[in-house]
């Protein structure tokens, strides 16, 4: 009878410890990373445009007046924060002559070491894809599906803010 009691208590203790163990699948805990140097932290959930428009194209996306629907100005546009399962993702684009010349990541999930490893690998690939495609229609990086989806979402919002096609 004593062995059964000890076995039962050991099993219950093991189950309690097992179910109380917190893994990375329980979220990043809202922690974010401000990667861009000189950034003031999270830019909020909206997107913004800081720049100029040379007037040769419609800067509001209206193509009815004969404009191309794109801005050919220069400046930066910050995308909205994409809330992903592992944490927020946010990008800022730099536009010159109506083309995306740089993509800077402002926030990526960094709740644990594995998140940092994934993003150290995936973010440069996503950046290069975005610069090549000049749009959010980029491939998902294998092993970083959630970050890739958030990156595309924030990139689309930055492109919309910059009034690019």
C-alpha positions in Angstrom: 0.0 0.0 0.0 2.9 2.3 0.8 4.5 1.8 -2.6 1.2 2.7 -4.4 0.9 5.9 -2.4 4.5 7.0 -3.2 4.0 6.1 -6.9 0.7 8.0 -7.0 2.2 11.1 -5.3 5.2 11.0 -7.6 3.0 10.7 -10.7 0.9 13.7 -9.6 4.0 15.8 -8.8 5.5 15.0 -12.2 2.3 15.9 -14.0 2.0 19.2 -12.1 5.6 20.1 -13.0 5.0 19.0 -16.6 1.9 21.2 -17.1 3.4 24.2 -15.3 6.5 24.3 -17.6 6.3 27.4 -19.8 7.5 26.9 -23.4 8.1 29.4 -26.2 4.7 28.3 -27.7 3.0 30.2 -24.9 4.0 33.5 -26.6 6.8 36.0 -26.4 5.3 37.8 -23.4 5.0 41.1 -25.4 8.7 41.6 -25.5 9.9 43.4 -28.6 13.2 44.3 -30.1 14.0 47.8 -31.4 16.6 46.8 -34.0 16.9 50.0 -35.9 19.5 52.3 -34.5 18.1 55.6 -33.4 14.6 54.2 -33.3 12.3 55.5 -30.5 10.9 52.1 -29.9 7.6 50.8 -31.1 6.0 53.3 -33.5 2.4 52.2 -32.7 0.0 50.2 -34.6 -0.6 52.7 -37.5 1.6 53.4 -40.5 3.2 56.7 -41.3 5.0 58.4 -44.2 7.7 61.0 -43.8 9.0 62.4 -47.0 8.3 64.5 -50.1 6.5 64.0 -53.3 7.8 65.6 -56.5 4.2 66.0 -57.8 4.7 63.9 -60.9 2.4 61.1 -59.7 -0.7 61.0 -57.6 0.4 60.6 -54.0 -2.9 59.4 -52.7 -3.3 56.4 -55.0 -6.0 58.1 -57.1 -5.5 57.0 -60.7 -8.5 58.8 -62.1 -6.6 62.0 -62.9 -4.1 60.2 -65.1 -1.5 59.7 -62.5 0.2 56.4 -62.0 -1.0 55.9 -58.5 2.5 56.0 -57.1 4.6 58.5 -55.3 7.9 59.2 -56.9 9.1 61.2 -53.9 11.6 60.3 -51.3 11.4 59.5 -47.6 10.5 56.8 -45.1 7.3 55.0 -44.3 6.8 53.0 -41.2 4.5 50.0 -41.4 1.9 49.1 -38.8 2.8 46.6 -36.1 1.8 43.1 -37.2 0.7 41.1 -34.2 1.9 37.5 -34.7 1.7 34.5 -32.5 5.3 34.9 -31.3 5.3 38.7 -31.0 5.1 41.9 -33.0 6.8 42.5 -36.3 7.3 46.0 -37.8 9.3 47.4 -40.7 10.2 50.8 -42.1 11.0 51.3 -45.7 13.1 54.0 -47.3 11.9 55.2 -50.7 13.9 57.2 -53.3 12.6 58.0 -56.7 9.5 55.9 -56.2 11.5 52.7 -55.4 12.1 50.9 -52.1 15.8 51.4 -51.4 16.0 49.9 -47.9 13.9 47.9 -45.5 14.7 48.2 -41.8 13.1 45.9 -39.2 12.0 47.9 -36.1 10.5 44.9 -34.2 10.7 41.2 -34.3 9.8 38.5 -31.7 12.6 38.0 -29.3 11.0 36.1 -26.4 13.8 33.5 -26.3 17.1 32.5 -27.9 15.4 30.4 -30.6 13.3 33.4 -31.7 16.6 35.4 -32.0 18.2 32.6 -34.0 15.3 32.4 -36.4 15.2 36.1 -37.0 18.9 36.5 -37.4 18.6 34.1 -40.2 15.2 35.1 -41.7 15.3 38.9 -41.6 18.2 39.5 -44.1 16.5 37.1 -46.5 13.1 38.8 -46.2 14.8 42.2 -46.7 16.6 41.1 -49.8 13.4 39.5 -51.2 11.5 42.8 -50.5 14.1 44.9 -52.2 14.1 42.6 -55.2 10.3 42.3 -55.5 9.6 46.0 -54.6 6.4 44.6 -53.1 5.2 42.4 -50.2 4.8 39.5 -52.6 7.8 37.7 -51.2 8.5 34.0 -50.4 8.1 32.7 -46.9 11.4 31.8 -45.2 11.4 28.2 -44.2 11.4 27.9 -40.5 10.2 31.5 -40.0 6.6 31.3 -41.4 5.1 33.4 -38.6 7.8 36.1 -38.9 7.5 36.1 -42.7 3.7 36.6 -42.5 4.1 39.5 -40.1 6.9 41.0 -42.2 4.7 40.9 -45.3 1.8 42.5 -43.4 3.9 45.4 -42.0 5.7 45.8 -45.4 2.3 46.1 -47.2 1.2 48.8 -44.7 4.4 50.8 -45.2 4.1 50.6 -49.0 0.5 51.8 -48.6 1.6 54.7 -46.5 4.2 55.6 -49.1 1.6 55.4 -51.8 3.7 52.9 -53.9 2.1 50.3 -56.1 
